[in-house]
Amino acid sequence: MTVEYLKRAPKTAASGEADVQANVQTMLNEIEAGGEAKAIELARRFDKWEGEIVVSAEDRAHAAEKVPQKLKDDIRFSHDKVRRFAEAQRAAIRDTEIELAPGLVAGHRNIPVNAAGCYIPGGRYTHVASAVMSITTAKVAGVPSVIACSPPRAGTGMSPAVLYALDLCGADTILNLGGVQAIAALAFGLFTGHPADILVGPGNQFVAEAKRILYGRVGIDMFAGPSEILVIADETADPEIVAADLVGQAEHGYNSPAWLITLSRDLGEKVSKLVPQMIGALPELNAKNAEAAWRDYGEIVFAGSREEAVKVSDGYASEHLEVHCVDLDWWLANLRNYGSLFLGEETTVAYGDKTSGPNHILPTKGAARYTGGLSVGKFLKTLTWQRMTREANKSIGAVAARLSRLEGMEAHARTSDIRLAKWFPGDNFDLTATDS
């Protein structure tokens, strides 16, 4: 049977992108031309920030004094789990070498980038967890210079809790900057003299677009958009928990997709009724975001089999994927496209977002088809090397010369010829191209 939409979204992740692209490109051009002065001007315009851009050691210490001990303990708890998971990832990434032929040894080394720029969102919410996720992972990878940016609040600067988390996790430099001006400052090395080799961290559509435009000039963690959730649920699932988890992600913003693939039409109908009720019980701002997100981007899909459900889910390639079904091992073995997978109702996206260990900076807008989330490996360059004896040149050099001539690349071939002539003057080598 074909899948059936019990609720279809009228909008997609691409809605409204054109205007954002043009505005962000203009801002990046202005900041590159105007440097730090232009970034400061934009900070004043958009964030009403008149203070220092670079956070001093004194300000870090002062922020720590403002954070209640219980909150400090919670941040440290989260940091411990994220750090330990990142350390396990790093231990699994190993340098290697192999003798490919007598006298020819090749290998690779995993070397951290020199500078990482980490963006921590501000605005509506205090994103302490994002500070923990990005800074901790970069430091475990061994990045020498980790620069963090977060939007300041008018007259006070960034949240003391965020600043405390950034300091705890080891940020080398912290900047009171948000939005496009922050991404530009990280990429161009403003206020630090250290242009970032990679930009990481979630943000609004303007931040995401700035990273996309700069990709290639610098590395980025992934192409990102609004936060997403997809839940796969069968007849054994609890509709109240499923609805709560969908609403939990929809509150991120007006354009945050929340999708349900259900193997039970009855469960889908129950969730459809529960979601608006739960949204209505939220605080005003959260409810406004979630209501718009569910109205414009929410979907409920009925699938006739778990194989169909997997196919539909892999098509979405969602950022967060929860499975509320029997036989969780089957789903783990068969699902392929997702940012992070949450198996069973005992875990939930909020746990992963805040403290359980695996990173919450994840691919959106279908990018999970080709990449995973932020990990230690994102900050490492896998660099190959090789070493060869003169004797090994007899075989390697002759083959390279023949293949180069076949391709019409005579100068390449002569780099082989000159070595063979120098080290083996009495030997005759077949260095002519073989007819194709």
N, C-alpha and C positions, 0 to 999 in steps of 0.2 A: 504494500500500500504506500501511497505518498503521504508525506507529512501534512498536517493541517494546522494552520495558525488560528489559535483561539483568540489571540490579540496580536495585531501587526503594528509595528512602529511606523509613523508617518515620516520620520526623519532618520538620517543616517549620520555616521561619524563625519562625512564629508560636507555636511550642511554648513554653509556660511564661511567656508575656508578662504575664499578669494580675497575678501576685504582684509582679513587678518594677514595674509601673505604680503600684500602691498604695504600695509602700515608697518609691519615689522622690518621689512627690507629697508624702508626709508629711515627708520630709527637706527638700524645697524650702520647704515652709511653715515649718518650724522655723528654717531658716537665715534666711529673710526676716524673721521675727519677732525672732530672736536676734542677727542681724548677725554681725560679725567674731568675737565671743566664741563663738557657736555653731559657726562654721566651724572655729575653733581646737580646740574640744572634739572635733569629729568627726575632725579630723586626728590628734589624740592617740589616739582610740579605734580608728580603722581603720588608720592608718599608723604608730602609735606614735611620732609626731613631736613632739618637745618644743622644737625650735629656732625660729628666726625664720621667718616666712612669706615676707616679701619678701627676695629674694636681694640682698645688697649688692654693690657694685662690687668690694670686696675678695674676696668669695667667688667672684665670676666669675673674677677673676685667679688665685685659688688653684686653682680647678678646671682652668684652662688649664695650669697647671704640672704637674698630675697626668696629663695626656693625652699619651701617647707621640707623637713627631713623625710616625711613619708613620700613626697614626690621624688626626692632625690633617690630614695631606696627603690622606687618603681623604675626610674630611669636606669639605675645601675642593674636592676634585674633584667631589663630588656637588653641593655648593652652586653651583659654576660652571655645571654643566649645567642644574640646575633654574632658576637665575637667568636664564640666557640664553634658555631656552624661555619663561619668564614674560615677559621683555622683548619677545620676538617676539609673544607674545599681546597685550601692551599696545600695541605699535605698530600692531596690526591693528584696535584698537578706537578709532574716531575720532569726534570731535565733528562735527556736521553742521548745515547750515542750508539752507533752500530757500524761494524766493518762490512761495507757493501761489496768489497772485492779485496783481494790481497793488497795491502798498502793504501786502501782508500777508506778513511773513517769519516763519518758524517754524524751530525747530531743537532740538537736544538737546546737552547736555554730559554727559560722563562724570566724575563726581566721586567720589573715594574716601570711604568712611565715616570717621567721626572716630576710632572705636576698634574694634579687632578683638580678640576673645579666642580664643587658640589653645591647644587641649588636646593635650598630648603624652602618650601612654600610658606607664605604667610596669609594675610588677608583674613578670611572668615574664621579659620581655625588655627590652633597652636599645634604645629606639626612636629612635635618632639620626636616621634618615631622615625620620621624621614631623616632627621639629623643623625640618629643612631645608625640607621641603615647605610647611609652613604659614607659617612666619615669612617666608621668602624671598618667597613669592608676595604676601603682604600688603604687604611693604615695596616691592616693585616696583610694586604698584598705587598706592602713595603714601599709605597709611594713616598718619596722624600718630602714633597711639598703638597699639602692638601689645603686648598683654599675654599672656604665656605661663604656663601652669600645667603641672606635671608632678609625679606622686606622689613624695614623699621616701621614702628608705629609713631605717628606724629608726636614729637616732644619726649618720647620715652625710649625709642630704639626698639630693637627686636625683643620678643618675649624673654624674660629672664630664664624660664624653663628651657627654651630652645638654646639660648646662649650657654647655659650650664651643660646641656647635653653635648653641644659642639665642643666645648672645652674638655669635658670628661672623655670624649671619644678621640681626642687628639688633633683637632683642627689646628694647623700651623698658623693660618691667618683667617680672620673672620671679618667680613665686610657687611656694613649696614646698607645693603642694596637689594632691590627686588626687581622683578620684571625683566624686560628686554635689556635695560641698562646693566643689570647684574650679569646676564649671560654674556653681553658684550665685554664687560670689564674682565670677566674670567678668560674669555677667548683672546683678548688683546693684551692681557697682562697689566691692565690699569691698576694703580694703587699698590701693586706688588712687584712689578718687574718680572713676573713669572707667568708668561702665557700658558694657559692650561693645554695639556696634550689631549685630554679627554674631558668632556662635560657630562655630568650625571645628575640625576635627580628629577622628581616630578615637578610639574608646574601647570599653570593655566595654558590656554591655547596660544597666548603670545609667547610664553616661555618655550613651549614645545616647537613653535614655528621658528623661533630664533635658533634653537639647536639644529633644526632641520636645515635651515639655510646655511649654517656654518659648517655642517658636516662635510668632511673632506679637507677643509682647512684645519679642523680639529676632529678628533674622534668624539662620538657620543655613545651613551649607553644603549639607546634604541630610539626609534621613532615612537613618540608617545602622544596619546590623546587623553580625553576624559577617562576616569576610572570606570571599569566594567566588571560585571559579575554575570556568570551563567551558572544556573543550578540544573542538574539532571536529577529527577526525582521519580521514583516508581510508586506503586500503591502502598508500600510500607512506610513512606515518608510522612513526617508530621507537617501538615499544611501550615500550621502556625509558625514553626521554625523556618520553613522554606520562605514564607512571606516576610518574616522578620529579617532574614538574611538578604533578600532582595532590596528591601527598604533600607537596610544598613548601608548599602553601597549607593543607592539612589540619592541619599542626602549629600553626597559629595558635591553635586552641582546640577544645574538644570539640564545638562547634556550628558549625564552619566548613564549609559545603557544598563538595564537590568533584564536579563533574559531567563526564561524557564523552559526547559525541554522536559516534558512529562510523559511517562508511559501510562498514565492514568488520567483519563478525561475528567473523572470526578475530582481528583486532586487539583488539576488545573483550574477547574471552576471554583473550588474552594479558595485557592490562592488568589484568584482574580477578585474575589469579594473581600478577602482579608487585607490585601495590600492598601487600598484606599483608606480603610479604617485605621490601620497602623500609621499611615502618613498623617492622617488627621489628628492623631494623638501626640504628634511631635511638637517641640517648640516651634515658634512661628518661622524663623529663618530656615531651619532644617526641613520643616514641612513644605515650605515654598519651593526649595530646591528639589525635594523628592517628588513632589506632585508634578512638576514640570518634566522631570526626568522620566517618570513612569508614563505620563501621558504621551510624550513625544518619542521616547526611545525604548519603552518597555515592550517586551514580547512574550507570549506564551505559545509554545509549539507542542502539539501532540504528535508523538511518534509511536508507530505500531510495534516496534521491536527495539531491543537494546542496540542492535546493529545499526538501525536507522538513526537512533539517538546519537550514537558515536559519529556517524557520518555528518549529521547536522552540526554537532558540537565542534568537530574538527573544521567545519566550514566557517563557523564564527571565530575560532582561534582566540578565545576570550582571555582577558588578562587574569581573572580569577575564575576557577572552575570548581564548583562543589558537586559532589556526588552523594545523593541521599537514596541509596539503592541497596538491595541485597547483593552478595557476592562482590565485595569491593575489589578483591584481587583481580577479577575479570576486567573491571573497568580500568584499573591501573595498567593492566597489560595491553589494553586495546586503544585507549585514548592517546592521541599523539600531539595535538595542537592546543597548548594552553600556556599561560605564563606561570601559574603555580596551581597545584592540584590539592584539594582538600577532601579527603576521603571519609565519609560518614558524618552524621549530624553532631558527633562529639567535638569536631573542630569546625572552625568558621573563618571567613576572611578576616574578620576583626582581630582574631588571634594572630594571624600571619601579619596583618598590618602593624600590629603594636609590639609583639613581644615573643612569639614562639620560636624564632630563630631564622628560618629561611627569609631571604630578602623580599621586601614588599615593593621594590622598584621594578616594575614588570612591563612587558610589552603590551600594547593596546592596538586597536584599529587593525587587527589581523596580523600584526608582526610576529605573533607567536608561531606562525607557520615556519619561520626561519631563524628565530632567535629565542633564547631564554631570558630570564630576568638578570638584574644586576648581580654579579658574583665577583669573587676574587679574580677570576680569569679575565674580566673586562678591563682590569687595570694592568694586566700583564701582556707583554709582547712576546710571542713565541718566535724566537730568532734562530734561524738555522746557521750552521757552520760546517766547514769541511777541511780536512787535511789529507795530503796525499804524498806518498813517496815518489821518487823519480822513477822507480821501476814500474809503478802503477800507471805512469804516463804512456807506457807502451800500448796498453789496450785502450785506456780512456781517451788518450790524445788522438789516436788513429780514428776511432769511431767518431769523436767530436768533429774532426776535420772532414771526414766523409759526409756526415750529416749536414754540416755547415755549408759545404759546397753544393749538396743537393738542394738546399734552401736558397742558394744564390748569395750566401753571405761569406764572401771571400776573405774579408778582414778577420772574421771570426775564425775561419779555418787556419789562417796564418798564425794565430796565437798558439795553435797546436803545433804547427810545422816548426816554429822557431824553437820550441822546447825539445821536440824530438831530435832536431838537428844538433842542438847543443849537447844533450846528454847521451845520445846514441848515434854518433857520427858514422859509425861503420855499419849501421843497420839500414835495411831497406823496408820502408813502410808503404802500404797501399793507402794513399791519401786522396785518391780521386773519387769523385761522386759516383755512386752506384745508380745506374739508370732506374727510374721509377716505373 
